[in-house]
Amino acid sequence: MFKHIIIGQYLPGQSFLHRMDARAKLAAVFLLIIVLFLVHTWKGYGLAVIGACGLFFLAGVPFRYIRKGMYPILIFVVFSFLLHAFFTQEGDILVSVGVLTIYTGGLEKGVFISLRLLLLVFVTSLLTLTTSPVDLTDALERILTPLKRLGVPAHEIALMMSIAIRFIPTLLQETEKIIKAQTARGADFGKGSLTARAQAFVSLLVPLFVRAFKRAEDLAIAMEARGYDGGRGRTKFRQLTWQAKDSAACIVIVIFGIAMVIFQG
């Protein structure tokens, strides 16, 4: 059920995106997310799709991984599309059957929202697939370092975010195992009354929370046993190195983002 979730998974490789500095990739993803919320025309989304295809080739990730990553959100994407198509009354009437009326503006907005969701998942999936959890943690810490002067625990925040991303696939695997185990014991998560379904989900949530807290406790004990004491005085075996290609990539992303916003009309 959850085997198609790829956010949080890392796929080792030697592609251009794999060799980029993690800070550059984080900055590029942040900029692309902002730009995607500013685009609202066919030309803009056309450029966005072209850019996504370019990132796919630079990532060197097999297409089957990207295809798997799109499965979990398809239901949500279809629901968003239908919601905007049926309830947005903008533009000319395209189809009218009884009380059901579809407007051209609603259909267009539904397509735009669907593309935006798919592109957001695509970009974030490429980030985790081409960036190891260690590099991602170091990049977040380096970006948040200036906030230390304001008392912000940059190292701890970066570590928590990295651990949260890393354990997404693990918790999903645990959820799938619990569902199979409870189904074998007679639990039915898709049929019955609302009360029966709620009781079935209780049998899922309770062991899931127990296992999650147990993993958190084991992780805390392991970190304490290894002498972990925050970021004070810690050195790094792997150093992030900002190279000319990272600056060039960021400049290209900025130019591409500006082009998407300006020339989308």
Phi, psi and omega in degrees: 000316184254012183289347181272357179285121181245349178294126182101349178267147179244131180246105182302146180186179181234028181285176180299317180291326177297324184272356177286154175294137183298329179294321178295320179293320178296317179296319180294318179295318179299318179293318181295323178296317179297315182297321181298330178278350178263343182279137182211024178226166179296320179296318180298314180287333174297315176297323180296318179294320177297317177297321178296320177296320177297318177296324179298316180290326178288335182282331181066026180268132178303143184297332182296330178291317179294320179297319177297322182291338180278337184302313187298336184257002184299319180297315179295322179294314179297319179297317179296320179297312181295323180299314180287324182294324185268335188244358176265115183257078179226147179081201182272155177286125180263313180220137178221112179230103182064234180275355182267120180228127179249126180259154179296322179294321178294319178296318179295316180295323177298319178294318181297315180296319179296315178297321180297315179297315180297319180291323178297314178295321180298313183294314180294327177293319177297324179299311182286328180291332183252005181230124180290153179302326179294313179295323179295319178296314180298319180295316178298319180295317180295323179292323182273355183304317179302337180281354178298329179296338178265008179087013180277124179284085187298316183297315182294319179296315179297320180295317180296318180295319180294317179296319179299316179294319183296325186269001176301307179298324181296314180294326178293322176295320177298319179298317180295320179296318180294319179299315179296319180294317180289327176294320177295336178269003176107358179287141181234113184269354184240355182229171179094179180288172180298322178295318180295320178293320179297318178296323179294321180289332174297320178293345176268316186290320184299305178295331178294315178294321179299314180293323179296315179293326178294319177295320178297319179294316178298319179295318179296318179296319179296320179292320177294321179296334179266009175078024180292131181218048180077198183267004183289122175070011182275139174254166184240133178289321180249123181259136175286133182237116178276120183248175181298326180293331177290318176296318180296319180296318179296321179296318179297318179296319179297314180297317180296319178296317178297319179298320179297321183283319186282315188262022179275348182285000000 
